[in-house]
Amino acid sequence: MTDASSAPTSPDEMKAAIKGILRRIRHERDQWDGGFDELRALLTGELKSVALELLDAEARRERLEFQWKLQELLEEFAPPPPPKKEAKPEEPPAEEPAAEEEEPVNEAPGAGGVVAPLRPEDLVPIYDDPRGILIHKHKTDGRWFLTQVNPMTGQPQTVELAEAHKSQVKEELKDSPYWLEKSW
């Protein structure tokens, strides 16, 4: 394949040439160097982008060690990553008056006021079951939050318990040894 006159001129010819080289050298380790030289010649020809794409697709079907060698070859000829746009240093936002930076007022829910934002430092654990259920109580307004692992994502998920659910949880778990605080 080193002769320029026998270089593939269409994507179909390129595919056939790549498959032929891979078929010939795949199981003959002592033939890899010669075969890789032929592949390099294809990767520097007119149909370079087609050859890169086809060889990448074919490499995924090969045995692992051979696949690694093909990936190394592909990395040699991969186009460089696009240049990063020069990031302008961000200017810090203009400082706002201190009066606007006050913490929101914590008020009880249902009182028509603002409900305190949920922050980890405001949550006190009151129930901790090692099987994956954790209940927290908000320090200031008494809201309850249930945390358990979401079986779909494997990530912890926290939800606020409504009053009806809170009563139900108290009733169902009243004799559980995992209560950390029973002053509800």
Backbone as a ProteinNet text record, in pm:
[ID]
protein_1_A
[PRIMARY]
MTDASSAPTSPDEMKAAIKGILRRIRHERDQWDGGFDELRALLTGELKSVALELLDAEARRERLEFQWKLQELLEEFAPPPPPKKEAKPEEPPAEEPAAEEEEPVNEAPGAGGVVAPLRPEDLVPIYDDPRGILIHKHKTDGRWFLTQVNPMTGQPQTVELAEAHKSQVKEELKDSPYWLEKSW
[TERTIARY]
81.2	0	85.2	214.1	300.1	303.9	259.9	257.7	139.5	166	61.3	-45.6	-8.6	-106.6	-211.2	-181	-277.3	-354.5	-340.3	-410.8	-560.4	-642.4	-787.9	-834.7	-934.6	-986.3	-1130.1	-1191.8	-1328.9	-1340.5	-1443.2	-1462.1	-1478	-1544.8	-1561.6	-1428	-1344.4	-1211.3	-1128.1	-1141.6	-1067.3	-1109.9	-1239.3	-1290.1	-1236.1	-1237.7	-1186.6	-1037	-962.2	-817.7	-787.6	-857	-834.6	-871.6	-986.3	-1027.3	-927.7	-876.5	-779.1	-650.6	-600.3	-477.7	-501.1	-611.2	-639.7	-656.9	-724.7	-745.8	-610.7	-519.7	-390.2	-299.2	-304.8	-208.7	-267.9	-396.9	-467.1	-406.1	-383	-335.2	-186.6	-119.8	23.1	99.1	133	195.9	324.3	399.1	523.3	497	373	335.7	278.9	262.5	198.1	272.5	405.6	480.3	458.8	469.1	447.4	305.3	209.7	69.8	41.3	102.2	81.5	143.6	256.5	314.5	217.7	151.6	52.7	-64.8	-108.5	-219	-177.5	-51.8	-2.7	-9.8	26.1	20.6	-123.2	-219.3	-359.7	-404.3	-353.6	-394.6	-331.5	-234.9	-175.1	-221.8	-305.8	-352.8	-464.4	-522.7	-629.1	-753.6	-782.2	-903.1	-870.8	-786.8	-741.4	-858	-954.2	-1064.6	-1150	-1169.7	-1245.8	-1169.2	-1037.5	-954.4	-955.6	-945.3	-949	-1080	-1189.3	-1321.4	-1339.7	-1300.7	-1316.5	-1226.5	-1101.3	-1008.7	-1053.8	-1106.8	-1158.1	-1273.2	-1363.4	-1477.3	-1430.2	-1334.2	-1283.4	-1204.5	-1130.9	-1047.2	-1131.5	-1250.7	-1337.1	-1379.1	-1365.9	-1407	-1291.2	-1172.6	-1053.4	-1026.3	-935.9	-889.5	-825.1	-826.5	-786.6	-644.6	-546.4	-408.1	-392.6	-451	-445.2	-521.5	-632.3	-712.4	-630	-554.6	-471.7	-369.2	-305.6	-205.6	-271	-389.4	-460.7	-499.5	-539.2	-574.7	-452.6	-335.3	-212.5	-186.2	-205	-186.7	-285.9	-410	-511.5	-477.7	-423.6	-388.4	-278.5	-188.3	-82.2	-140.9	-250.9	-306.2	-433.8	-478.1	-601.1	-578.9	-679.8	-664.7	-648.3	-573.8	-555.7	-688.6	-703.3	-828.3	-842.7	-965.9	-985.9	-925.6	-871.6	-810.8	-916.1	-874.5	-966.4	-979.3	-1101.2	-1122.1	-1054.9	-988.5	-919	-1021.3	-1015.3	-1112.4	-1071.1	-1162.5	-1136.6	-1159.4	-1071.5	-1094.9	-1226.7	-1304.2	-1435	-1418.7	-1491.6	-1488.9	-1585.7	-1544.1	-1637.3	-1757.4	-1875	-1993.7	-1980	-2041.3	-2036.1	-2097.9	-2033.5	-2083.6	-2213.6	-2304.9	-2435	-2433.8	-2524.8	-2530.1	-2548.5	-2489.5	-2492.7	-2634	-2723.7	-2860.3	-2929.8	-2893.2	-2957.9	-2898.5	-2787.5	-2720.8	-2765.6	-2868.3	-2914.7	-2976.1	-2966	-3026.1	-3178.2	-3250	-3395.8	-3445.5	-3557.2	-3615.1	-3674.5	-3640.5	-3696	-3831.4	-3934.1	-4067.2	-4126.6	-4220.6	-4284.3	-4366.6	-4367.2	-4449.6	-4597.2	-4672.1	-4815.3	-4848.2	-4748.9	-4774.1	-4779.8	-4775	-4781.9	-4649.7	-4546	-4415.9	-4320.8	-4197.1	-4092.5	-4048.7	-4035.4	-3985.3	-3833.9	-3766.6	-3620.6	-3563	-3457.8	-3394.2	-3327.7	-3320	-3263.8	-3111.8	-3046	-2900.3	-2859.3	-2753.3	-2712	-2688.2	-2636.2	-2607.5	-2733.4	-2848.7	-2974.3	-3047.7	-2994.8	-3061.5	-2998.5	-3084	-3040.2	-3091.5	-3002.3	-3050.5	-3130	-3247.3	-3327.8	-3353.5	-3327.8	-3347.9	-3243	-3171.2	-3065.7	-3067.7	-3132	-3139.7	-3025.5	-2936.8	-2822.3	-2861.8	-2985.9	-3031.2	-3058	-3039.7	-3047.6	-3151.9	-3214	-3313.4	-3259.6	-3265.7	-3218.1	-3324.6	-3363.2	-3461.7	-3394.2	-3409.5	-3356.1	-3472.1	-3447	-3544.1	-3476.4	-3548.8	-3494.5	-3488.5	-3375.7	-3354.7	-3458.1	-3488.5	-3569.7	-3718.9	-3759.2	-3902.7	-3962.6	-3882.3	-3935.4	-3973.5	-3947.2	-3979.3	-3895.3	-3951	-3881.1	-3842.5	-3723.8	-3674.3	-3628	-3675	-3640.4	-3537.2	-3425.9	-3322	-3307	-3312.2	-3288.9	-3227.9	-3170.7	-3106.3	-3212.4	-3201.7	-3290.5	-3242.8	-3325.1	-3280.3	-3248.4	-3303.2	-3276.8	-3138.9	-3096.8	-2969.9	-2860.8	-2899.1	-2800.3	-2753.2	-2814.4	-2776.1	-2876.3	-2830.7	-2924.8	-3024.1	-3146.7	-3252.5	-3323.2	-3339.3	-3403.1	-3535.8	-3639.4	-3771.4	-3825	-3902.2	-3965.1	-4090.6	-4110.3	-4228.6	-4340.4	-4457.5	-4574.9	-4620.6	-4706.1	-4753.7	-4816.8	-4897.1	-4962.2	-4858.1	-4756.9	-4651.4	-4567.1	-4547.7	-4470.6	-4539.8	-4671.2	-4747.5	-4740.5	-4750.1	-4743.7	-4606.7	-4499.3	-4363.7	-4346.7	-4395.9	-4386.2	-4454.8	-4573.2	-4650.1	-4580.6	-4534.9	-4474.7	-4339.3	-4265	-4129.8	-4117.7	-4231.4	-4227.6	-4142.4	-4136.9	-4060.1	-3921.2	-3881.4	-3752.1	-3637.1	-3529.4	-3413.6	-3324	-3359.6	-3271.1	-3302.4	-3395.9	-3424.7	-3307.2	-3259.9	-3152.8	-3212	-3330.9	-3399.4	-3548.7	-3614.3	-3758.7	-3838	-3786.3	-3856.4	-3940.6	-4027.8	-4113.5	-4241.5
-119.6	0	125.5	113.2	230.6	301.1	238.5	298.5	394.5	518.2	619.6	586.2	511.2	479.7	380.6	304.9	208	261	388.8	447.7	451.6	423.5	426.6	566	569.1	697.6	723.6	627.8	647.1	588.7	630.3	574.4	422.3	368	222.6	152.1	208.1	150	160.9	273.9	293.5	189.4	166.6	67.8	-70.6	-106.7	-237.6	-248.9	-142.2	-144.5	-161.7	-86.3	-95.7	-234.5	-285.5	-419.9	-525	-510	-605.6	-605.6	-487.5	-478.1	-538.9	-502.8	-555.5	-706.9	-757.7	-902.4	-974.3	-915.2	-976.6	-976	-869.2	-858	-888.2	-898.3	-912.9	-1020.9	-1139	-1251.2	-1279	-1197.2	-1215.3	-1099.3	-1114.4	-1005.2	-956.2	-1046.4	-1004.8	-922.4	-916.3	-838.2	-700.8	-674	-549.6	-426	-424.2	-303.9	-269.9	-370.3	-346.4	-301.8	-364.3	-326.7	-186.3	-151	-15.8	88.3	53.1	145.5	168	61.7	75.4	161.5	141.1	222.1	368.4	392.9	531.3	598.4	522.1	577.7	615.6	532.7	564.9	687.6	700.6	811.3	944.1	940.3	1065.4	1099.4	1015.9	1037.7	1140.2	1146.4	1243.9	1220.5	1096.5	1062.3	1041.3	1127.4	1112.6	1104.9	1196.1	1197.9	1071.9	1023.9	900.4	783.5	780.6	672.1	672.7	789.9	799.2	744.1	784.7	741.8	590.5	538.7	395.1	311.5	354.5	279.1	282	394.9	403.9	305.9	298.6	206.2	60.9	29.7	-107.8	-144.5	-49.3	-77.4	-123.6	-73.6	-109.2	-255.1	-319.1	-459.5	-556.3	-505.4	-589.9	-635.8	-733.6	-778.8	-660.7	-665.2	-549.7	-500.8	-589.2	-545.2	-483.3	-546.4	-494.3	-362	-355.1	-232.2	-117.8	-145.8	-40.7	12.6	-78.1	-36.1	49.8	10.2	89.1	226	230.5	359	450.9	393.5	474.1	532.8	451.2	498	609.9	592.2	694.9	825.5	814.4	935.2	1014.3	943.9	1012.8	1104.8	1061.1	1132.6	1209.7	1204.1	1275.2	1425	1495.2	1640.2	1704.3	1813.1	1878.6	1932.7	1939.3	1993.7	2139.7	2186.3	2326	2417.8	2530.1	2621.1	2673.5	2683.6	2735.8	2885.8	2931.4	3075.3	3137.9	3246.5	3311.8	3365.9	3311.8	3351.5	3485.5	3576.1	3705.6	3690.9	3747	3735.6	3802.7	3727.7	3780.5	3887.9	3993.6	4099.6	4063.3	4081.5	4050.6	4143.9	4092.2	4177.9	4295.3	4402.8	4521.8	4489.1	4537.3	4507.5	4581.4	4508.6	4567	4622.6	4711.1	4766.4	4655.8	4674.1	4573.4	4544.5	4638.5	4618.4	4505.7	4483.2	4379.6	4241.9	4233	4105.8	4035.8	4084.5	4022.7	3887.5	3797.3	3664.6	3679.1	3593.9	3600.5	3561.9	3615.6	3588.6	3448.7	3370.2	3235.6	3244.1	3203.7	3202.6	3064.8	3033.6	2902.1	2890.7	2771.6	2755.5	2770.5	2819.6	2836.7	2967.4	3043.6	3169.7	3284.3	3250.1	3353.3	3423.7	3376.3	3440.9	3360.9	3397.5	3332.3	3205.8	3096.3	2971.8	2975.2	2935.5	2940.3	2853.2	2900.7	2817.8	2697.3	2589.5	2466.7	2471.6	2468.4	2465.3	2347.9	2277.1	2159.2	2188.9	2304.9	2335.3	2357.7	2377.4	2395.6	2264.6	2153.5	2024.8	1945	1891.5	1809.4	1667.8	1567.4	1430.7	1383.3	1324.6	1272.6	1123.1	1068.3	925.1	880.7	772.4	724.9	573.2	519.7	375.3	335.9	246.5	209.8	144.7	106.3	48.4	155.3	281.8	386.7	493.5	503.2	608.8	703.7	831.2	934.2	1043.5	1082.9	1190.1	1303.5	1424.6	1545	1635.8	1717.1	1817.7	1953.4	2049	2183.1	2249.7	2311.1	2371.4	2478	2563.5	2679.6	2661.4	2592.4	2585.1	2446.2	2346.2	2214.2	2126.8	2171.7	2087.1	1960	1851.1	1722.9	1692.8	1632.7	1595.3	1450.6	1372.8	1231.7	1217.1	1150.2	1124.3	974.3	927.7	786.3	774.4	658.7	637.7	614.3	688.8	670.3	545.8	441.6	317.7	333.7	434	455.4	516	607.5	677.2	633	572.9	534.7	652.9	768.2	889.8	918.3	981.7	1017	1122	1108.5	1201	1247.3	1376.9	1433.8	1496.8	1466.2	1525.2	1576.1	1683.5	1736.4	1655.1	1622.3	1546	1642.3	1621.2	1699.8	1654.5	1732	1699.5	1561	1525.5	1393.8	1282.4	1301.3	1200.5	1195.2	1311.2	1317.5	1232.6	1247.3	1168.7	1020.2	987.6	847.6	787.2	861.1	812.9	793.2	888.9	875.9	748.4	722.6	604.8	475.7	470.4	347.7	316.9	420.2	399	423.8	429.7	467.6	374.1	244.9	150.2	121.9	194.5	170.8	212.9	136.1	172.3	277.6	323.3	413.3	561.3	593.1	733.3	792	905.7	976.1	1076.6	1123.8	1223	1194.5	1179.2	1151.5	1266.7	1384.3	1499	1568.7	1493.5	1554.7	1586.1
0	0	0	-12	-10	-143.8	-250.1	-382.5	-391.5	-430.9	-435.9	-539.1	-643.8	-747.5	-698.7	-591.4	-540.6	-420.1	-391.5	-278	-307.5	-207.3	-227	-268.1	-356.2	-403.5	-360.1	-292	-244.4	-103.7	-29.9	104.6	103.9	2.6	-3.3	-23.9	-111.9	-133	-5.6	64	189.1	291.4	302.8	398.2	365.3	237.6	196.4	224.7	200	223.8	372.7	457.8	602.9	652.7	609.6	653	606.7	484.1	432.3	513.6	546.3	626.8	764.3	828	962.2	959.3	857.3	846.2	832.9	756.7	731.6	854.8	935.8	1047.2	1183.8	1193.5	1321.1	1410.8	1357.8	1438.9	1418.1	1341.3	1314.8	1377.5	1502.4	1575.9	1509.4	1447.9	1383	1256.2	1211.2	1093	1129.3	1258	1300	1249.6	1263.8	1225.4	1078.2	991.9	849	820.5	886.9	867.6	917.3	1030.4	1082.8	990.1	924.4	826.8	710.6	666.9	559.5	605.2	729.7	782.4	794.3	833.9	842.4	705.1	602	466.6	430.4	470.1	442.7	521.8	643.8	730.7	689.9	598	550.4	409.5	352.3	215.6	206.7	87	59.5	144.3	173.3	249.5	397.8	451.1	590	688.2	678	775.1	763.8	640.9	620.8	681.7	657.2	710.4	863	923.5	1070.3	1124.6	1063.7	1110.3	1094.4	977.5	952.4	1042.8	1059.1	1143.7	1289.6	1333	1470.1	1490.8	1394.3	1405.3	1403.9	1318	1309.9	1435.1	1490.9	1608.4	1726.4	1737.4	1851.1	1849.4	1735.3	1722.9	1745	1767.4	1776.6	1919.3	1929.7	2061.3	2132.2	2262.6	2342	2311.7	2311.8	2289.4	2150.9	2050.4	1913.8	1905.8	1976	1979.7	2038.2	2144.5	2205.5	2106.4	2032.4	1933.9	1825.3	1783.2	1682.5	1738.4	1864.6	1926.9	1934	1964.9	1966.3	1828.2	1726.1	1588.7	1556.8	1596.3	1571.5	1643.1	1764.4	1840	1770	1699.4	1625.1	1518.7	1457.2	1343.3	1374.4	1497.3	1534	1517.3	1469.2	1455.1	1592.7	1599.5	1729.3	1780.2	1911.4	1965.6	1924.6	1911.8	1873.1	1978.7	1935.1	2032.9	2129.2	2252.7	2353.8	2334.6	2351.7	2343.8	2464.6	2438.8	2548	2646.9	2765.7	2867.6	2926.4	2919.4	2981.1	3130.2	3209.6	3354	3390	3464.4	3502.4	3608.9	3588.9	3688	3799.1	3922.3	4030.6	4021.8	4055.5	4048.9	4145.4	4106	4190.7	4326.1	4430.3	4564.2	4588.6	4649.7	4677.9	4819.8	4848.9	4984.5	5088.2	5203.7	5309.6	5358.1	5346.5	5395	5319	5193.1	5113.8	5139.2	5210.8	5233	5360.1	5424.5	5547.9	5518.9	5615.7	5604.6	5605.8	5531	5536.7	5675.7	5710.7	5841.5	5841.1	5942.1	5953.8	6022	5950.1	6007.4	5990	6073.3	6066.8	5939.7	5878.7	5759.2	5793.5	5698.8	5719.6	5788.8	5828.6	5896.7	5797.1	5667.5	5565.8	5546.6	5610.2	5599.7	5513.5	5522.7	5445	5517.1	5442.9	5499.5	5487.2	5592	5593.2	5482	5416.4	5314.5	5381.1	5308.7	5362.8	5352.1	5467.2	5472.6	5559.4	5523.4	5600.8	5748.8	5779	5919.8	6003.2	5937.1	6009.4	6035.4	5984.8	6000.7	6113.9	6199	6312	6288.3	6284.8	6264.3	6385.7	6359.4	6470.2	6455.5	6336.2	6313.3	6212.2	6243.8	6154.2	6148.8	6046.9	6026.4	5932.8	5974.5	5890.6	5758.3	5744.1	5617.1	5512.1	5548.1	5447.4	5465.9	5582.5	5605	5710.9	5679.7	5771.2	5775.7	5897.2	5912.9	5988.6	5933.2	5996.7	6035.3	6136.5	6178.8	6161.8	6104.9	6087.9	6224.8	6258.2	6390.4	6424.3	6329.2	6362.8	6341.7	6237	6211.5	6229.7	6264.8	6297	6178.9	6055.8	5940.1	5944.8	5891.7	5886.4	5742.4	5726.6	5595	5599.1	5503.3	5493	5381.9	5412	5312.7	5297.9	5173.9	5146	5007	4975.5	4846.9	4739.7	4631.3	4517.2	4443	4431.5	4367.7	4218.9	4154.8	4012.1	3988.8	4076.2	4054.8	4150	4262.8	4363.1	4445.8	4427.8	4499.2	4610.6	4718.9	4824.9	4775.1	4821.3	4781.8	4908.5	4922.4	5040.7	5001.7	5080.7	5058.6	5192.1	5184.1	5304.6	5333.3	5460.2	5499.7	5538.7	5480.7	5516.9	5655.6	5718.7	5853.9	5860	5759.9	5759.4	5752.5	5670.4	5659.4	5786.7	5846.6	5970.8	6078	6090.7	6188.5	6156.3	6028.8	5987.1	6019.9	5993.5	6023.1	6173.4	6252.7	6398.7	6445.9	6391.4	6432.3	6389.3	6264.4	6212.8	6276.2	6312.1	6363.9	6514	6584.4	6726.2	6811.4	6779.7	6860.2	6802.7	6702.2	6637.9	6729.4	6732	6815	6749.1	6631.2	6557.7	6578.4	6668.6	6698.2	6774.6	6731.8	6801.7	6899.4	6866.3	6949.7	6939.6	7053.3	7050.9	7110.6	7099.9	7158.3	7052.4	6988.8	6889.6	6954.4
[MASK]
++++++++++++++++++++++++++++++++++++++++++++++++++++++++++++++++++++++++++++++++++++++++++++++++++++++++++++++++++++++++++++++++++++++++++++++++++++++++++++++++++++++++++++++++++++++++

